Amino acid sequence: MVVGISLLVALAGKSMVKAVISGALGLLIAMVGIDPVAGAPRFTFGMDRLLDGVSFVAVIVGVFGLSELLSHRKGAATPTVHAPNFRSLLPTRREWRRSAPAMARGTGIGFGLGLIPGMTGSVSSLLAYGAEKKFSRHRNELGKGAIEGVAGPETANNSHANAALIPLFTLGIPASPTIAVLMGAFLQQGLTPGPTLFTEHSEIAWAIIASLFIGNLLLLLLNVPLVGLWTSILRVPPTILTALILLFMVIGAYTINFSVFDVFVMIGFGLLGLALRRLDIPLAPMVLTLVLGPLMERSLRESLEISQGDFGIFVNRPISMVLIAVGVLIICSPMLKFRKPKALMEDPET
C-alpha cells in the first residue's frame, strides 16, 4: 500500500493525491448511518443520532463557513470604503461596443465548461481572460484597465453558473460544489434531481428555471442602485462581523433538526476544514463525494447483487465502459505531461 501511494505521488503529483484524499474523506462521511442494502448501522459508534447520517448542512457550514472564519488572521484593520456613485457604474456606448465581443466569447466558454462536472467558475474566468489576450483588439491594454478583461471573465462566470444546472436537472450530476449543495437540499426535501424531476415535480423544476430570470432582474435592481449600502457593510469592525456570522451559522446548524448535536458536528468539521486548508487539501472533492457517495454506493451494491459479485458487469456494456475509460483518463491526465524540446543554443549556420 505504501509503495502504491508513493507511486501515485510520483506519477500524478501532489495535487491529484490531495484531491483523492479529500474525496475519500467525503465518502467516509457519507457512509455514516444505515447501510442502504443490508439495513445495518455502521460507523455510528453506538450513537442513535448518527443513524440518519451526519447532517449535511452542519458539515457544509462547518467545512466552508467556520473554517473560513478560523483561518482569518487576527488584528485585521477595518478597510476604508469608497462607495462609487450610481452614474459612474453605468457603461458608456464606447464601453458597450468594446465589451460586446468579450461578453459573447465569455458566454460560450462559460456555458461549455459549465456542462462538465468538476469544473469551477474560476476555470471559465481564467480561460475567458486568456481568450481575450489572444482575440481582443485591445489585448495590449489588458491588465491596465481594459473593460474586456472584466466583461469576458465575469460573463463566463455567470454563464458557467447557469450551465452547471443542466447536468443536475438532466442527469442528476452536480457539476460544482455549489450545485452539490443545491442537490443536497433537493435530496433532503425528498426530490431526486434527474429526468424524473420534470415529470414528477414539474412545478418545482419550472419554478427554478423561472427564478433564474427573476433573480437576475432583482440582482440588477438591488445591486446597482444600492451599491453604496452594500459597501457600507465593510465598515463594520471585523470582530463584530465575525461574531454575527458565527451566530447565524450556529442558528442555521441548530434549526435543521433542532439538535445541539448538529452544532457540535459543525464545530468538529470546522476544525477539520481548517486542518485541510492548512495542509492545502481542496474542499470541493469532499463536498462532491459527500453528496454523490450514497447514490454511488447504492448503485454499486445493486449492480454487484445483480451480477452476483462479478465486477465485469461494469465493462460489459459499451456506454459504461466508455464512461469508466473517460474517468480513468481524467484521473491519469496529470501523468500525461510532455516536456517541451529545448531550443538549440548553437548557431544554425555552424
C-alpha positions as CSV (number, residue, x, y, z in Angstrom):
1,M,0.0,0.0,0.0
2,V,2.8,2.4,0.9
3,V,4.5,1.6,-2.4
4,G,1.3,2.3,-4.3
5,I,0.8,5.6,-2.6
6,S,4.4,6.5,-3.3
7,L,4.0,5.6,-7.0
8,L,0.8,7.7,-7.2
9,V,2.6,10.7,-5.7
10,A,5.5,10.3,-8.2
11,L,3.3,9.9,-11.3
12,A,0.2,12.0,-10.6
13,G,1.7,14.7,-8.4
14,K,0.7,16.1,-5.0
15,S,-2.4,18.0,-6.2
16,M,-4.1,14.8,-7.5
17,V,-3.2,12.9,-4.3
18,K,-4.7,15.7,-2.2
19,A,-7.9,15.7,-4.3
20,V,-8.2,11.9,-3.8
21,I,-7.7,12.3,0.0
22,S,-10.4,15.0,0.1
23,G,-12.8,12.8,-1.9
24,A,-12.1,9.8,0.3
25,L,-12.9,11.8,3.4
26,G,-16.2,12.8,1.8
27,L,-17.0,9.1,1.1
28,L,-16.2,8.1,4.7
29,I,-18.5,10.8,6.0
30,A,-21.3,9.7,3.6
31,M,-21.1,6.1,4.8
32,V,-22.1,7.1,8.4
33,G,-25.6,5.8,9.2
34,I,-27.7,2.9,8.0
35,D,-26.4,0.6,5.3
36,P,-28.6,1.2,2.2
37,V,-28.7,-2.5,1.3
38,A,-28.2,-4.5,4.5
39,G,-30.1,-2.1,6.7
40,A,-27.5,-2.4,9.5
41,P,-26.0,0.6,11.3
42,R,-22.3,1.4,10.5
43,F,-19.8,3.9,11.8
44,T,-22.4,5.2,14.4
45,F,-20.3,4.2,17.4
46,G,-23.4,3.3,19.3
47,M,-24.9,6.8,18.9
48,D,-28.6,6.9,17.9
49,R,-28.1,10.5,16.5
50,L,-25.9,9.1,13.7
51,L,-28.4,6.5,12.5
52,D,-29.7,9.0,9.9
53,G,-26.2,10.0,8.9
54,V,-24.3,13.2,9.6
55,S,-26.2,16.4,9.0
56,F,-25.3,17.7,5.5
57,V,-26.0,21.3,6.4
58,A,-23.8,21.1,9.6
59,V,-21.0,19.6,7.6
60,I,-21.1,22.2,4.8
61,V,-21.4,25.2,7.3
62,G,-18.5,23.9,9.3
63,V,-16.2,23.0,6.4
64,F,-16.7,26.2,4.4
65,G,-18.0,28.8,6.9
66,L,-16.4,28.1,10.2
67,S,-13.1,27.0,8.8
68,E,-13.0,30.3,6.8
69,L,-13.6,32.3,10.0
70,L,-10.9,30.3,11.9
71,S,-8.4,30.8,9.1
72,H,-8.6,34.6,9.1
73,R,-5.7,36.3,10.7
74,K,-6.3,38.3,13.9
75,G,-6.0,42.0,14.2
76,A,-7.2,42.8,10.7
77,A,-7.9,46.5,10.4
78,T,-11.3,47.8,9.1
79,P,-10.8,48.8,5.4
80,T,-11.5,52.2,4.1
81,V,-14.7,52.2,2.0
82,H,-15.2,54.5,-1.0
83,A,-18.6,53.9,-2.5
84,P,-19.0,55.0,-6.1
85,N,-22.0,56.9,-7.3
86,F,-24.7,55.4,-9.4
87,R,-23.9,57.2,-12.6
88,S,-20.3,56.1,-12.6
89,L,-21.4,52.4,-12.7
90,L,-23.2,52.7,-16.0
91,P,-21.1,51.8,-19.0
92,T,-20.8,54.3,-21.9
93,R,-21.6,53.5,-25.5
94,R,-17.9,53.0,-26.3
95,E,-17.6,50.5,-23.4
96,W,-20.6,48.6,-24.7
97,R,-19.1,48.3,-28.1
98,R,-15.8,47.1,-26.7
99,S,-17.3,44.7,-24.3
100,A,-19.9,43.1,-26.6
101,P,-17.4,40.7,-28.3
102,A,-15.8,39.8,-25.0
103,M,-19.2,39.0,-23.5
104,A,-20.1,36.8,-26.4
105,R,-16.8,34.8,-26.1
106,G,-17.1,34.6,-22.4
107,T,-20.7,33.3,-22.6
108,G,-19.6,30.5,-25.0
109,I,-16.7,29.5,-22.9
110,G,-18.6,29.6,-19.6
111,F,-21.5,27.6,-21.0
112,G,-19.4,24.9,-22.5
113,L,-17.3,24.4,-19.3
114,G,-20.3,24.6,-17.1
115,L,-21.6,21.4,-18.6
116,I,-18.5,19.5,-17.5
117,P,-18.8,18.1,-13.9
118,G,-16.0,19.2,-11.6
119,M,-15.2,22.4,-13.4
120,T,-15.5,25.6,-11.3
121,G,-16.3,29.1,-12.4
122,S,-12.8,30.3,-11.8
123,V,-11.6,28.0,-14.6
124,S,-14.1,29.6,-17.0
125,S,-13.0,33.1,-15.9
126,L,-9.3,32.3,-16.5
127,L,-9.9,30.7,-19.9
128,A,-12.1,33.7,-20.9
129,Y,-9.3,36.1,-19.9
130,G,-6.9,34.0,-21.9
131,A,-9.2,34.2,-24.9
132,E,-9.3,38.0,-24.6
133,K,-5.5,38.1,-24.6
134,K,-5.5,36.3,-27.9
135,F,-8.5,37.6,-29.8
136,S,-9.3,41.1,-28.4
137,R,-8.4,44.1,-30.5
138,H,-7.2,45.9,-27.4
139,R,-5.2,43.0,-26.0
140,N,-2.3,45.3,-25.2
141,E,-4.4,47.2,-22.7
142,L,-5.3,44.1,-20.7
143,G,-4.0,44.5,-17.2
144,K,-4.2,48.3,-17.5
145,G,-7.9,48.8,-17.0
146,A,-9.3,47.4,-20.3
147,I,-13.0,46.6,-20.0
148,E,-12.6,43.4,-22.0
149,G,-10.6,42.0,-19.1
150,V,-13.6,42.4,-16.8
151,A,-16.5,41.7,-19.2
152,G,-15.2,38.4,-20.6
153,P,-14.3,36.6,-17.3
154,E,-17.4,37.9,-15.5
155,T,-19.7,36.8,-18.3
156,A,-18.0,33.4,-18.4
157,N,-18.5,33.0,-14.6
158,N,-22.2,33.9,-14.9
159,S,-22.9,31.6,-17.8
160,H,-21.0,28.8,-16.1
161,A,-23.2,29.0,-13.0
162,N,-26.4,28.7,-15.1
163,A,-25.0,25.9,-17.4
164,A,-24.0,23.9,-14.3
165,L,-27.7,23.4,-13.5
166,I,-28.2,21.4,-16.8
167,P,-26.3,18.2,-15.7
168,L,-28.2,18.4,-12.4
169,F,-31.6,18.6,-13.9
170,T,-31.0,16.1,-16.8
171,L,-28.6,13.6,-15.3
172,G,-28.7,14.2,-11.5
173,I,-25.0,15.0,-11.5
174,P,-23.7,18.1,-9.7
175,A,-21.2,20.0,-11.8
176,S,-19.7,22.1,-9.0
177,P,-19.6,22.3,-5.2
178,T,-22.3,24.9,-5.2
179,I,-24.6,22.7,-7.3
180,A,-23.7,19.8,-5.0
181,V,-25.0,21.8,-2.0
182,L,-28.2,22.5,-4.0
183,M,-28.5,18.8,-4.8
184,G,-28.2,18.0,-1.1
185,A,-31.1,20.4,-0.4
186,F,-33.2,18.7,-3.0
187,L,-32.5,15.2,-1.5
188,Q,-33.3,16.5,2.0
189,Q,-36.7,17.6,0.7
190,G,-37.4,14.2,-1.0
191,L,-36.6,15.4,-4.5
192,T,-34.4,13.4,-6.8
193,P,-32.7,15.5,-9.5
194,G,-32.7,14.0,-12.9
195,P,-35.1,13.4,-15.8
196,T,-37.9,12.3,-13.5
197,L,-37.9,15.7,-11.8
198,F,-39.7,17.3,-14.8
199,T,-42.4,14.5,-14.9
200,E,-43.0,14.0,-11.2
201,H,-42.3,17.6,-9.9
202,S,-42.6,19.7,-13.0
203,E,-43.9,22.7,-11.0
204,I,-40.7,22.8,-8.9
205,A,-38.4,22.4,-12.0
206,W,-40.0,25.2,-14.0
207,A,-40.2,27.4,-10.9
208,I,-36.4,27.1,-10.5
209,I,-35.9,27.9,-14.2
210,A,-38.2,31.0,-13.9
211,S,-36.3,32.1,-10.8
212,L,-33.1,32.4,-12.8
213,F,-34.7,35.1,-14.9
214,I,-36.4,36.8,-12.0
215,G,-33.2,36.5,-9.8
216,N,-31.0,38.2,-12.4
217,L,-33.5,41.1,-12.7
218,L,-33.7,41.5,-8.9
219,L,-29.9,41.4,-8.6
220,L,-29.7,44.2,-11.2
221,L,-32.3,46.3,-9.3
222,L,-30.8,45.7,-5.9
223,N,-27.1,45.7,-6.5
224,V,-26.6,48.7,-8.8
225,P,-28.7,51.4,-7.1
226,L,-27.9,50.2,-3.6
227,V,-24.1,49.7,-4.1
228,G,-23.4,52.3,-1.5
229,L,-25.4,50.5,1.1
230,W,-23.8,47.1,0.4
231,T,-20.2,48.5,0.5
232,S,-21.0,50.1,3.9
233,I,-21.0,46.6,5.4
234,L,-17.3,46.7,5.1
235,R,-17.2,49.5,7.7
236,V,-18.4,47.0,10.4
237,P,-15.4,46.0,12.5
238,P,-14.1,42.5,11.7
239,T,-14.7,41.3,15.3
240,I,-18.4,42.3,15.3
241,L,-18.9,40.9,11.8
242,T,-17.2,37.6,12.7
243,A,-19.5,37.3,15.8
244,L,-22.6,37.9,13.7
245,I,-21.6,35.4,11.1
246,L,-20.8,32.8,13.8
247,L,-24.2,33.4,15.4
248,F,-26.0,32.8,12.1
249,M,-24.0,29.6,11.5
250,V,-24.9,28.2,14.9
251,I,-28.6,29.1,14.4
252,G,-28.6,27.5,11.0
253,A,-27.0,24.3,12.1
254,Y,-29.3,24.0,15.1
255,T,-32.6,24.8,13.4
256,I,-32.3,21.9,10.8
257,N,-33.1,19.2,13.3
258,F,-33.3,21.4,16.5
259,S,-30.4,19.5,17.9
260,V,-27.4,20.8,19.8
261,F,-25.5,17.7,18.5
262,D,-25.5,19.3,15.0
263,V,-23.8,22.4,16.4
264,F,-21.0,20.2,17.8
265,V,-20.8,18.5,14.4
266,M,-20.4,21.9,12.7
267,I,-17.6,22.8,15.2
268,G,-15.9,19.5,14.6
269,F,-16.0,19.8,10.8
270,G,-15.0,23.4,11.1
271,L,-11.7,22.3,12.8
272,L,-11.4,19.6,10.1
273,G,-11.8,22.2,7.3
274,L,-9.2,24.4,9.0
275,A,-6.7,21.5,9.1
276,L,-7.4,20.7,5.4
277,R,-6.8,24.4,4.5
278,R,-3.5,24.4,6.4
279,L,-2.5,21.2,4.5
280,D,-3.6,22.8,1.2
281,I,-6.1,20.0,0.6
282,P,-9.1,21.1,-1.6
283,L,-12.5,21.1,0.0
284,A,-14.6,20.8,-3.2
285,P,-13.9,17.0,-3.8
286,M,-15.1,16.2,-0.3
287,V,-18.4,18.0,-0.9
288,L,-19.0,16.3,-4.2
289,T,-18.4,12.8,-2.8
290,L,-20.4,13.6,0.3
291,V,-23.4,14.3,-1.9
292,L,-22.8,11.6,-4.6
293,G,-21.5,9.0,-2.1
294,P,-24.8,7.4,-1.1
295,L,-26.1,7.4,-4.7
296,M,-22.9,5.8,-5.9
297,E,-22.8,3.2,-3.2
298,R,-26.4,2.2,-3.7
299,S,-25.9,1.8,-7.4
300,L,-22.7,-0.1,-6.9
301,R,-24.2,-2.5,-4.4
302,E,-27.3,-3.1,-6.5
303,S,-25.2,-3.8,-9.6
304,L,-23.0,-6.3,-7.7
305,E,-26.0,-8.1,-6.4
306,I,-27.5,-8.4,-9.9
307,S,-24.1,-9.8,-11.2
308,Q,-23.6,-11.9,-8.0
309,G,-20.4,-10.1,-7.2
310,D,-18.9,-10.1,-10.7
311,F,-17.3,-6.7,-11.5
312,G,-17.4,-7.5,-15.2
313,I,-20.9,-6.0,-15.2
314,F,-19.3,-2.5,-15.4
315,V,-17.5,-3.2,-18.6
316,N,-19.9,-5.5,-20.4
317,R,-21.9,-2.5,-21.8
318,P,-20.3,0.0,-24.2
319,I,-21.7,3.1,-22.5
320,S,-20.4,2.1,-19.0
321,M,-17.1,1.1,-20.5
322,V,-16.6,4.4,-22.2
323,L,-17.6,6.3,-19.1
324,I,-15.1,4.4,-17.0
325,A,-12.4,5.0,-19.6
326,V,-13.1,8.7,-19.6
327,G,-12.9,8.8,-15.8
328,V,-9.6,6.9,-15.8
329,L,-8.2,9.4,-18.4
330,I,-9.3,12.3,-16.3
331,I,-7.6,10.8,-13.2
332,C,-4.5,10.0,-15.1
333,S,-4.3,13.3,-17.0
334,P,-1.6,14.8,-14.7
335,M,0.6,11.9,-15.7
336,L,0.4,12.7,-19.4
337,K,2.9,15.5,-19.3
338,F,5.3,16.0,-22.1
339,R,8.4,18.2,-21.8
340,K,8.9,20.8,-24.4
341,P,12.1,20.3,-26.5
342,K,14.9,22.6,-25.5
343,A,15.8,25.3,-28.0
344,L,19.1,24.8,-29.9
345,M,21.7,27.1,-28.5
346,E,24.0,26.6,-31.3
347,D,24.3,28.9,-34.3
348,P,22.3,27.4,-37.2
349,E,25.0,28.4,-39.7
350,T,27.6,26.3,-37.9
